[in-house]
Amino acid sequence: EADLRVADFTNTHLKSADLAFADLSSTKGLTYEQLASTKSLYQAKSIPPHLKDRLNLESPQVLNDPSKSAKK
């Protein structure tokens, strides 16, 4: 569980980062591409709505419980 409130993610590589339960309140510079490349955003707080909507449509696996997908 990471408290990333007010972090600036401009030009940050998040490939395979586990951001499950992370608090993303008031972050800056987050893009869809960054979030879609993460290992997990399960139960992450305050994902910007326009990014969460796109993740739900195009990369829903990053929003799912990783422990359940590992059992498949």
Phi, psi and chi 1 to 4 in degrees:
 res  aa     phi    psi   chi1   chi2   chi3   chi4
   1 GLU       -  115.2 -164.6  170.0  -36.0      -
   2 ALA  -112.6  137.1      -      -      -      -
   3 ASP   -97.6   99.6 -178.2   -5.2      -      -
   4 LEU  -109.2   21.3  -59.6  171.8      -      -
   5 ARG   -54.9  137.7  -69.2  177.5  -67.7  177.8
   6 VAL    62.3   13.9  -56.4      -      -      -
   7 ALA   -70.0  149.7      -      -      -      -
   8 ASP  -104.7  114.2 -174.0  -13.5      -      -
   9 PHE   -98.6   12.7  -73.0   97.5      -      -
  10 THR   -57.2  125.4  -55.8      -      -      -
  11 ASN    61.9   24.2  -62.5  -41.5      -      -
  12 THR   -94.5  135.0  -58.5      -      -      -
  13 HIS   -90.0  121.5  -63.1  -79.6      -      -
  14 LEU  -114.0   14.5  -63.4  176.7      -      -
  15 LYS   -56.2  123.5 -174.3  173.1 -177.5  178.4
  16 SER    68.4   10.6  -60.0      -      -      -
  17 ALA   -70.2  139.4      -      -      -      -
  18 ASP   -96.1  102.7 -173.7  -11.0      -      -
  19 LEU  -107.8   25.3  -62.4 -178.9      -      -
  20 ALA   -59.0  133.2      -      -      -      -
  21 PHE    67.7    8.4  -57.9   98.6      -      -
  22 ALA   -69.4  147.5      -      -      -      -
  23 ASP   -98.3  110.7 -173.4  -12.9      -      -
  24 LEU  -103.9   23.4  -59.6  172.1      -      -
  25 SER   -59.9  133.4  -57.3      -      -      -
  26 SER    58.9   25.7  -58.6      -      -      -
  27 THR   -74.2  161.8   54.9      -      -      -
  28 LYS  -125.6  149.9  -63.5  177.2 -175.1  174.1
  29 GLY    77.9    7.4      -      -      -      -
  30 LEU   -72.3  138.1  -86.0  175.9      -      -
  31 THR  -121.7  162.5   66.3      -      -      -
  32 TYR   -58.2  -45.1  165.2   78.8      -      -
  33 GLU   -59.2  -41.6  -70.0   75.8   13.4      -
  34 GLN   -61.8  -49.9  -72.2  170.5  -50.0      -
  35 LEU   -67.5  -38.2  -65.6  178.5      -      -
  36 ALA   -66.7  -23.4      -      -      -      -
  37 SER   -86.1   -4.9   73.7      -      -      -
  38 THR   -72.7  160.5   63.2      -      -      -
  39 LYS   -71.5  -42.5  178.1  179.0  178.2 -178.4
  40 SER  -157.7  140.3  177.8      -      -      -
  41 LEU  -122.3   19.8  -69.4  167.3      -      -
  42 TYR   -54.1  124.6  178.9   67.6      -      -
  43 GLN    59.3   20.3  -64.1  -67.2  -45.7      -
  44 ALA   -65.4  141.9      -      -      -      -
  45 LYS   -96.3  141.8  -61.1  173.7 -172.3   80.1
  46 SER    64.1   37.1  -59.0      -      -      -
  47 ILE   -66.2  129.4  -62.3  170.2      -      -
  48 PRO   -51.6  132.8  -27.5   36.8      -      -
  49 PRO   -53.3  -40.1  -24.4   32.1      -      -
  50 HIS   -66.9  -30.5   69.3  -74.5      -      -
  51 LEU   -78.1  -39.4  -64.3  175.6      -      -
  52 LYS   -64.8  -39.3 -170.3  165.8 -172.7  176.6
  53 ASP   -60.1  -45.3  -71.0  -15.5      -      -
  54 ARG   -67.7  -38.4 -172.9  168.3  172.5 -164.3
  55 LEU   -62.0  -42.5  -71.6  165.5      -      -
  56 ASN   -59.0  -35.9  -84.6  -43.8      -      -
  57 LEU   -81.3  -43.2  -70.6  172.0      -      -
  58 GLU  -107.7  -24.6  -61.4  178.7   29.1      -
  59 SER  -142.9   53.4  -60.2      -      -      -
  60 PRO   -62.8  -21.5   24.2  -32.9      -      -
  61 GLN   -60.4  -30.1   70.0  -79.5    0.0      -
  62 VAL   -73.5  -16.4  -61.0      -      -      -
  63 LEU   -93.1  -11.1  -61.2  170.5      -      -
  64 ASN   -81.1  161.7  -63.9  -26.1      -      -
  65 ASP   -66.0  114.4 -176.7  -16.6      -      -
  66 PRO   -64.2  -26.9   19.1  -25.7      -      -
  67 SER   -69.8  -29.7   65.9      -      -      -
  68 LYS   -77.3  -35.9  -69.9 -174.8 -180.0  178.7
  69 SER   -74.3  -25.3   61.5      -      -      -
  70 ALA   -71.2  -24.7      -      -      -      -
  71 LYS   -81.7  -12.2  -66.8  178.4 -175.5  176.8
  72 LYS   -75.1      -  -69.6 -177.4  178.6  178.5
